[in-house]
Amino acid sequence: MSAHVRVLLLRHGETEWSREGRHTGRSDIPLDDAGRARAREAGAALAGIEFTRVLVSPLRRARATAELAGLRGPVEVCDDLMEWDYGEYEGRTAAEIRGERPGWTIWDGGVIGGETLEEVAARADRVVARLRELEGDVAVVAHGHLLRILAARWCRLEPLVARSLMLQPATISSLGHEHGTPTITLWNSRCH
């Protein structure tokens, strides 16, 4: 494991669906105007960093965020960074789902016809293993739930801890080490 890597996480910018609170997993929804503007703002905060690697979800909202942010370094599309497959809950709000399943949350109730938390965590674990092989500054551009789970797994915590790590669109977070222990060094920052 390399203790010489700093991982900068960038959640994709806002989309129409994220603004409406709709679960957006595998639907390839584009950024809206605000999402594009915030991606550029995040890029300004990251300007001057030459990344040894930029790992990006294949979904266009993440790819567009990386491009608009102008992240510099070799770009690699990584399928394991795709958002949670919400199955039958794709495009629906939590309030709509709770109308059928009172008290439901993605963390407790799971989804019908999609991925389990454990399956998403297994994908995050593969990304974490890859990150631990790298050195220098690495950017990861992906999605809210996936990045929350990835941060928990980076810290060797159970994936359910991610429920406590709220993450807004186009925010920057950072993963690193303190005395060899994997840590979250910055979270949900709009320092741009």
N, C-alpha and C positions, 0 to 999 in steps of 0.2 A: 504494500500500500504506500502510495506516495503522499507524504505530508507536505509536499511542495506544489500543491495544486490549490488554486482558489477558484471556486465555481460561482459564476454570476448567473443567477436565474432571472429570466425576463418572461413574465406572463404576457401573452399576446394582448393587443389592444382590444378595445371594446367593439362588439358587434351588436347588431340589432337584437339578437337573441340574448346576449349577456346583459344588455341594458334592461330587457324585459324579465330577466330572471329565469329564462328557459334553459333547461338542461341541454347543453350543446356538446355532444360527444363526438360522434363520427360524421355528423352533417358538416359539409364543407362550406360554412358560412363565411362570407368576406368581412373584413373590417368595415366599420362605418366611418364617416368623416372624423368623428371624435377619436376613434380608435387609431386612425392613420396619424392624426395630429399628435396624440400621446406617444405613439411609437417613435415619431421623430424626436419628441422631447426626451424620451428615455435614451435615445441614441446620443443626444447632446451630453447627457450625464455620463455616458460611457465612451465618449470621444477620447481619443488618445490612447486607448487600450488596444494593444495588438494581441488578439487571442490566439493561443496555440491551436484551438479547435472551437468551432461553433456548431453545436449539435442542435438540430431543429426538427420539430414534429413535421410530418409530411403534409399536414393540413394547411390550407392556404392562409388562414388567419395568423398562424405562427410564422410561416415563411415570409409573408408580407411584413410582419412586425420586424423580423430580423433584417429584411432588406431596407425598410424605411428607417430603422435605427442605424443603418450603416455599419453594422458590426464587422470589424476587420479581422480576417483570418480564414483558414480553410473551413468551408461549410460542409457539413455532413448531415444528410437527412437520416433521421433515426426513427424507424417505425415504433420502437418501444416507447417513444415520447407522445404517441397519440393519446388523446383524452380518453377517460373512462368510457367504455361502451355502455350506454344507458339503456340499451334494449328498448322495451316498450315505453320507457319514460323519456326518450329522446324528444326534444322540442316542448316538453311540458314543464310547468312551474311546480315548485314544491307544494304550493297551495292547492293546485289542481290534484296532485297525487294524494295529498292529505285528505281531500274530499272523499276519496275511496279508501284510504288507509290512514285513519286518524293517528297523529303522532309520528308519522313516517319521517325519517331522515335517510339520506343516502348512506350514512354511516351505520345506522342500526337496521334499516329495513331492506337494504340491497335493492336490486332491480330485477325485473322480470325479463328474461330473454337477453340479458347482457352479461357483463363481467361481474364477478364477485370482487370484494375488496382485496382478497388474497391474490386474485389473478392480476389486478392492477399493481399490487405490491411486488409481485414476482417480476413484472416488467420494469418497475422502478429499481428493483434490486440489480437487474442486468445493467441498467444505466449507471447505477452507483459503482458497480464493479468496473465498468469501463472508465468512469471518471477517476477512480483510484489508481488506474494505470497511467494516467496522464500527468503532466507537469505544467506549471505556468498558469496563466489565466485562461479559463475555459468558460464559454457562454453556453447556456442551455435555454432555448426559447420554446416554450410549450404552453400548457393549459393549467387552469386553476387547481382542479382536484389532483391531477397527476403530479404537479410540482409540489403540492402540499405533502403528498405521500412520499415523493422522492426525498424531500427534506427530512421527514421523520426517519426514513430508512437510512439516509446518510448518517444520522446520529445514532443508528442502531436501535431505534425505538420501534415499538409496535406500530403498524400502519394506522391503527385507530387514533393515535396521537394527532394525526393530520387534521382531525375534526376541529382542533383548537388553533389551527394555523390559517386564519382567514387570509385571503390573497386577492387583491383588487386587480383589475386589468391594467396592463402596461406599468406594473410596478417592478422594482428591482429588489432582489434578495441576494444574499451571499452565503456560501457554505465554505468553511475552512477548517482549521485545526487550532486547538489550544493545547500545548504540551502533548501533542500526539493524539488528542481526543477529537474526533469529528464534532464540529459545532456549527450552529447557525450564527453567523456573524453580523447579518443585517437581514431585516425582514420587512416586506411590504412597503418599501420606501418609494416615495414620490419626490426624491431629492432632485427632481428635474423640473 
